[in-house]
Amino acid sequence: MGRDQRLNEIKKFNQAFFTLFETIPDQDIAFLLFDAAKKWAVERGFRSLIGPVSPTNGDDWRGLLIDGFEQEPYVFTSYNPSHYQELYMAK
C-alpha cells in the first residue's frame, strides 16, 4: 500500500493505492488482502483506495485485465491471472 502525496496535492485527492496484488483463486484469501489494504488506508485517514496501480508508471497505468488472455503479456500493459476479475467483483 502507499500514498502519492504529490499526486494527492496536485489533483486534490485523498487516495491511497495498492499494487503488486497476488493471490491464488481463493475468495477468502483475496478478501483478507483487500481488507488489509482498506484498514491501512482508513488508519491513515484516506477517503478512497485505488488499485491495482502500477508502481512504476504513476497516474497513467491502472487496471485489471478482463479479456485478451490468449495474447502474451507485454510491457506497459496490465496483466494478471484471469481469476482476478471474479475476486475483485465479488468484493
N, C-alpha and C positions, 0 to 999 in steps of 0.2 A: 504494500500500500504506500501511497505517497501523496504529496501535495506539490503543486507547481505554483508557488507564491506569486511569481511574476505574471503567469497567465491569469491567475485569480484577480490580481490587481488590474491588469490591462483590460480584461473583459468583464470586470465587476462580478466575478463568480465567487462562490464559496464552495468549491468542489474538491473532493478527494478522488484519487484514481487508484484502480488496481490493474495489475498487469501480470504477465507470466503465470496465468491460471493454468493449472494442470491437474487433471483428475481422471480416475477410471470411470467407466459408465455406472456410477452408483449415486443415486439422487441424495441419499443421506450424507455421504461424504461431501458432495458438491455443496449442499446446503450448509454444512459446517464451515466450509471455506467462505462462502458468501456471507454468512452471519459474522464470522471473524472480521472480515473486511468492513462490514457495516458497523460493528462495535468499535473498531479502531477509528473510523470516521466520526461517529457520534461522540465518542470520548474527546475528540479534538475540536468539536464544535462545527463540523462541516454540515451543510444542508443537503448535499447530494453526494452520491458515489457513482463514478463513471468507470465503465470497463467492459470489455478488456481494452486497454490502451497500450500502444507500442511504447516501450521505454526509450526508444531512440529517435522517434520522429515527432515528438511534441504533440501539437494540437491537431495534426493533419491525418494521422493514420490510426483509425479506430475501427473496431468492428469484429464481427463474428461471421465466419464463412458458413453459409447455409445451403449452398449448392455449388456445383462445379468440382466436386471431389474426384471426378475422373481425370482431372488435369493435375499435373505435377505442381507443387508449390514453387513460387519464385520470389525473389527479393522485392521488398516494399509492398507486399500484399498480406492480408490477413490469411492465416491458415491455422486450422485447428481440427481435432477429430470430429467426425460427423455427429457423435452423440452430444456434443456441447449444446447444440440448439435446443434439444429437449430439456437439458438440465437448466439452461437459462430461462426458458419459457415457463418451466414448472415453478420457479421461484417467483 
